[in-house]
Amino acid sequence: MPWFAIHCIDKLESAELRAHTRSAHLEHVNTHKDQVLVAGPLLRPDGRAMGSLLIMDFEDRDAALAFSNADPYHLAGLFESRSITNWHKVLP
């Protein structure tokens, strides 16, 4: 199956919303953990979260989009932007 990068940027001043929905988001990701290559928050220079990056294995882009659409972060309206792109692993 192909890899997909799910790249999300939070809305400004959304730290409280992120914190409130974090456990539901992690539960959602963990239900697909066998498909995860890497996942974690994108950070500002001061260490505060500003978004999310997940690289995961899906059958196709529609499956990646369905996973992302069901993410509690997305459902709560956390993201200012979101992209889902095919990704090809070269190294290591």
Secondary structure, 3 states (H helix, E strand, C coil): CCEEEEEEEECCCCHHHHHHHHHHHHHHHHCCHHHEEEEEEEECCCCCEEEEEEEEECCCHHHHHHHHHCCHHHHCCCEEEEEEEEECCCCC
